[in-house]
């Protein structure tokens, strides 16, 4: 027979490995941190019902067969002029600039807003592919809301997800991976984040404070870990300050007879023990620092940079 015969069937060529940066952007309480934790299968970003819980950029590293996604959780899209507001705006800006693809989260119950439109236009002009993500699809009102929003043809794709149930997550990952550049993994496969345990422990304390305190105080509160002792293999000793801006807030954080700070400590200790898989001895002290949120160097020392 001639050389024109059919070739023997063989294995399909291997797909090239992809790796790159994904930024999660969205309004406060759109579900960015919940989605990051769902994607990773581990909790590295704190989640509360209060808006603007996330204050800085947090990197989650997701390694899959054929791809590695470096996923940045970011503060909620906001406008403001305080130093803390500017630090959060800078975190959003840097995450968007560093990203190979942006996941723009939209809570369908709240709808498409001027800020969504601004960022879609801005990212499109910069050549960043944008995947629109309709969140909280386990909520009936979100599932009934029209999707995708009208007039968003510049988006590269649009998917619906539920961070609580995992619905739609694989479709989202496929849409993101498809738009990442070809390249090798940038972090070891077992690494989940670039943040150290000291920072993650401080965030879990802050999460507990958000959950235990009223509406106002958590936004004026920061957590400073002053001691993180891992010298014993079976026990981690942590001492942290709960920084507030006013003396009246210190009294609220402590509570009558120390009940409130004890409640915060108990809740935070359990979460940190789950993270570290070790017993934790946690000491919390309330401290007044009127300008913690107004000094750039202080914000940087607390991890908000």
N, C-alpha and C positions, 0 to 999 in steps of 0.2 A: 504494500500500500504506500501511497505517497506521503509526503510530510504534512499534508493538509488535514490529517485525521484529528479527531477530538482528543484533547489532553485528558489524562487520568484525573478523576476527581480528587481533590486534596482539601486540606484545612483552609478555611477562610483566613485571609490575612488578618493579623492581629491589629486591633485598633490602636492608634497612637495614644500614649498616656497624656492626659491633660492636667494642668495645675494652674491655679490662679486665685485671684482675690475677688470675693463677693462681698458687697456692702449691703447690709439691711437698713433701709431708710423708711421712715414713716412717721406719722403723727404720734404724740404721746399715747400710750395704751393701745397701739395698733396690734401689739402681739409680737414684737421683734424678739424680745428676750425669750419668750415662751417658744417661739419657733426655733431659735438657735439651740435651746436645750433639747428640743425634740429631734432636730437634725443630728446632734452629737450623740444622743442617747444618754447624756450625762448633764447634770446641772452645773453650769459654770457662770450663768448670768442670773442675777436675782430677779424675782418677779413678785410684784404686789398689785393690788387693785388700784393703787394711787398712780396718777400720771407722773411722768418725769422721774421714775425711779432710777433709770439708767443715767449716769452722769458722765461717763467716759467711754472711749472706744474699747471694746473687749474682743479679742480674737479667739475664735473657736476653730480648731483644725479637724477637718473631716477627711479621713482617708478611706477611699473606696477602691474596689478593683478597677484599675484603669484611670483613676482620677484622684486628685487631692484638692479640696476646696478650703481656702483660708477665708473664713466667714467673719466679718466684722459686725458685731452688734453696736448700735450707736444710740445716743440720746434721741428723744423725740424731736422732730422738726419744730423749731421754735423761733420766736423773735424776742429780743431783749438786749439790754445794754449793761447789765451787771457783769462783773468779772467772771462769775460762775457761768452766766449765760454765754458770754463770749468764749469761755473754755469749751462749753458744750457745742457751740456753733463751729468752733475750730475742729473739734473731733469729727463732726459730721462732714465738714468740708474736706478734711484730710482723707477720711474713709472713701468719699466719693471720688476724689482725685486718684487714689491708689487703686481703685477697683478696676477689674477687667469686665465685670458685669455687675449691675445694680438690681437688687430685688426691692422694688418700691411697694411697700405694704399699704393696703387700703382696707379699713374696716368698713364693709359695705353698709353697715347700719348707720354709719356717720357720713358716708358718701365721699365723692370726689370733691376736693377743695382747691382753693387758689394756690396753697402751698404745694399740693401734689402737681398741679399744672406747671407751676414755676420750676419744680425740680425735674419733671419730665422734659420740659423744653430745654433746660440748662444741660442736662445729661445728654440729650439727643444732639445738641449743638457741639458738645465736646466729643462726640463719637462713642459714647458709652452705651452699649446695649442695655435696655431696661426690661426686666420681666416684672409685670404687674402681678401682685399676689393679693387675692382677696382672702382675708383671714377670718377666723372664728366661724367656719362653716358648720360647726356643730350647733350653733345658735340658730333657731328657726328663722328669726327675722333677717339674719345675714344670708341664710340659704335662699330666702325668697327675694332678696334684693337683686335688681338687674346687674348682670355682669357679662362682659367688662363694661366700665363706664363709657359713655359715648364720647367720641372725639379723641380717642387715644391711639390712633393708628400708628403713631411713631414708636409705640412700645414694640419690642421684639416678640413678646409672648404674653399671655395672660392665663393664670391658673388660679384655682381656688384650693385652699388648704384649711385643715383644722390642726392646730398644734396639740390640742387635747387628745384627739382620737388618732392622729396620724394620717387622716384622709388627705389625698392629694400630694403628700410629701414626695413620693417617688416621681410623680410627674414634674414637680418643681425641680427636683435634683436633676432630672434629665434635661430640662430646659436650661438650667444653669451650666451644667457640665458641657453641653453642646456649644456654649459660647465662650468657654475658657480656652486660652491658648494651649497649644501642644507644648509639653515640657515635662521634666522629671519632678518628682515630689520634692518639696522644699523643707519639710520637717520630717522627723522620724514618725513612723506609722502609729506608734503608741502615744504620741504627744497630743494632748487635747487643747492646750491653750499656751500662749506665751506669758500669761500672768502668773506671778508666783503665789504660793500658798498663803503668804502673809496678806496679800491684797484680797484674795478670795475669801479669807476668813473675815477681813474687815467688811467686805460686802455682805456677808451673811449676817453679821451683827447689825448692819444698817437695815437689811431686809427685816429682821426681827423688830427693830425700832419702828419701822414704817407700819408694821402690822399691829404693834401694841399701842402706839400713840395716836393722838387725834389728827386732825387735818393739817394744822399749821406747823407743829413742831418738827416733823420729819424733814421738811424742806429747809429748815435752819440747822439741821443736824448733820455732822460728819463723824466718821469713826477713824481714830488714829491708833494703830497697833503699836504699842511701845515695847512689847516684849513677846517673842515667839520662840519658845524654848523646846526644841525637839531632841534634847540630850538623852531622854529616856525612850527606849523603843516602844514602851507600852503606854506612854502618856505624853501629851503635848500641853505645855503650860502657856497660856496666852493672857496678856494684860493689855487692855485697850481703854482709851478715853472716848467717851461720848461727848463730842464738842457741840456746844450750843452757843447762841449769840447773846442770850440774856439770862439774868439771874432767875427770873420767873420761869423760864424754860427748864433750867436746871432742876427746880423744885418739881416740875411736872415729870421730868424724866426719872427722877428718883422715886417719886410717889410717896404716899403716906407710909412711914415706917420702912421705906426701901422696897415696897411691894412691886412698883413698876419696873425698876431697874432689875430686880430679881426675875420678873417675868420675861423681860427682854433677854437676860442672860440665859435662862433655861431654854428658851426657844432657839437662841443662836447656838448654844452649846450642842444641842441635838443635831442641828444642821451641819455644824462643823465636824462633829464626830462621823456623820454619814459621809462627808466629803473625804476626810482623812482616813477613815476606817480604823480609827484609834480613839481611845478615851481622851477627853479634853478637860482640862481645868481652866475655866474662863473667869477672869476678874474684870469687871467693868466699873469705871469711875466716870461720873459726870463732871464736866469741866467747862467753865465759861470762857469762850474765846470770841470776843465780839467781831473780830475782823477775819475769821478764818476763810470766809467766802469772798473777801474783798482784796486779798493779797495774792498775786499770781504765784509767788514762790511757795506760799503756803498751800495753794491749790495743787501745785505740782508735787509737793511732798506727800499729799494725800492721794495721789494717783490720778488727779483730774488734769491731764495734760494731753 
